[in-house]
């Protein structure tokens, strides 16, 4: 873990963000307050990212079913 003062962090923000991808970074203010900078991992996949299924239905079967459901 690397530590930087607030002034150093402000002047080198781009560098700190790159470092934070590899390790935790601490930023210390003059009043003694310490902040931690870490990379946030992306939350899982999209809820719409679902595995496909195998079926004997053809595209025409699906279109016919949609057409029929709209006709009722």
C-alpha positions as CSV (number, residue, x, y, z in Angstrom):
1,X,0.0,0.0,0.0
2,X,1.3,3.4,-0.9
3,X,0.5,6.6,0.9
4,X,0.3,10.2,-0.5
5,X,-0.5,13.5,0.9
6,X,-3.5,15.4,-0.2
7,X,-1.4,17.8,-2.3
8,X,0.5,14.9,-3.9
9,X,-2.8,13.2,-4.7
10,X,-4.3,16.3,-6.2
11,X,-1.3,16.9,-8.5
12,X,-1.0,13.3,-9.6
13,X,-4.6,12.0,-9.8
14,X,-4.1,10.2,-13.1
15,X,-1.1,8.3,-11.7
16,X,-2.9,7.4,-8.5
17,X,-5.9,6.0,-10.4
18,X,-3.5,3.8,-12.4
19,X,-1.8,2.7,-9.2
20,X,-5.1,2.0,-7.5
21,X,-5.8,-0.7,-10.1
22,X,-2.9,-2.6,-8.7
23,X,-2.9,-1.8,-5.0
24,X,-4.7,0.2,-2.3
25,X,-3.7,3.9,-2.1
26,X,-4.0,6.0,1.1
27,X,-4.4,9.8,0.9
28,X,-3.7,11.7,4.1
29,X,-4.9,15.2,4.8
30,X,-3.2,17.6,7.0
31,X,-5.7,17.2,9.8
32,X,-4.9,13.5,10.0
33,X,-7.9,12.2,8.0
34,X,-7.0,9.1,5.9
35,X,-8.8,8.1,2.8
36,X,-8.5,4.8,0.9
37,X,-8.5,4.6,-2.9
38,X,-9.1,1.2,-4.5
39,X,-10.5,0.1,-7.8
40,X,-14.2,-0.9,-7.7
41,X,-14.9,-4.1,-9.5
42,X,-17.7,-4.1,-11.9
43,X,-20.8,-5.8,-10.7
44,X,-21.6,-9.1,-12.5
45,X,-23.2,-9.4,-15.9
46,X,-26.3,-7.8,-17.2
47,X,-29.5,-9.4,-16.0
48,X,-30.4,-9.7,-19.7
49,X,-27.3,-11.7,-20.4
50,X,-28.9,-15.2,-20.2
51,X,-27.8,-18.4,-21.8
52,X,-29.5,-19.5,-25.0
53,X,-31.5,-22.7,-25.3
54,X,-31.8,-25.3,-28.0
55,X,-35.2,-25.8,-29.5
56,X,-36.8,-27.3,-32.5
57,X,-38.9,-24.1,-33.1
58,X,-38.0,-22.3,-36.3
59,X,-38.1,-18.5,-36.9
60,X,-41.4,-19.0,-38.7
61,X,-42.9,-20.9,-35.8
62,X,-42.0,-18.0,-33.5
63,X,-43.4,-15.4,-35.9
64,X,-46.6,-17.3,-36.3
65,X,-47.0,-17.5,-32.5
66,X,-46.4,-13.8,-32.1
67,X,-48.9,-13.1,-35.0
68,X,-51.5,-15.3,-33.4
69,X,-51.1,-13.8,-29.9
70,X,-51.7,-10.3,-31.4
71,X,-54.7,-11.4,-33.4
72,X,-56.6,-12.6,-30.2
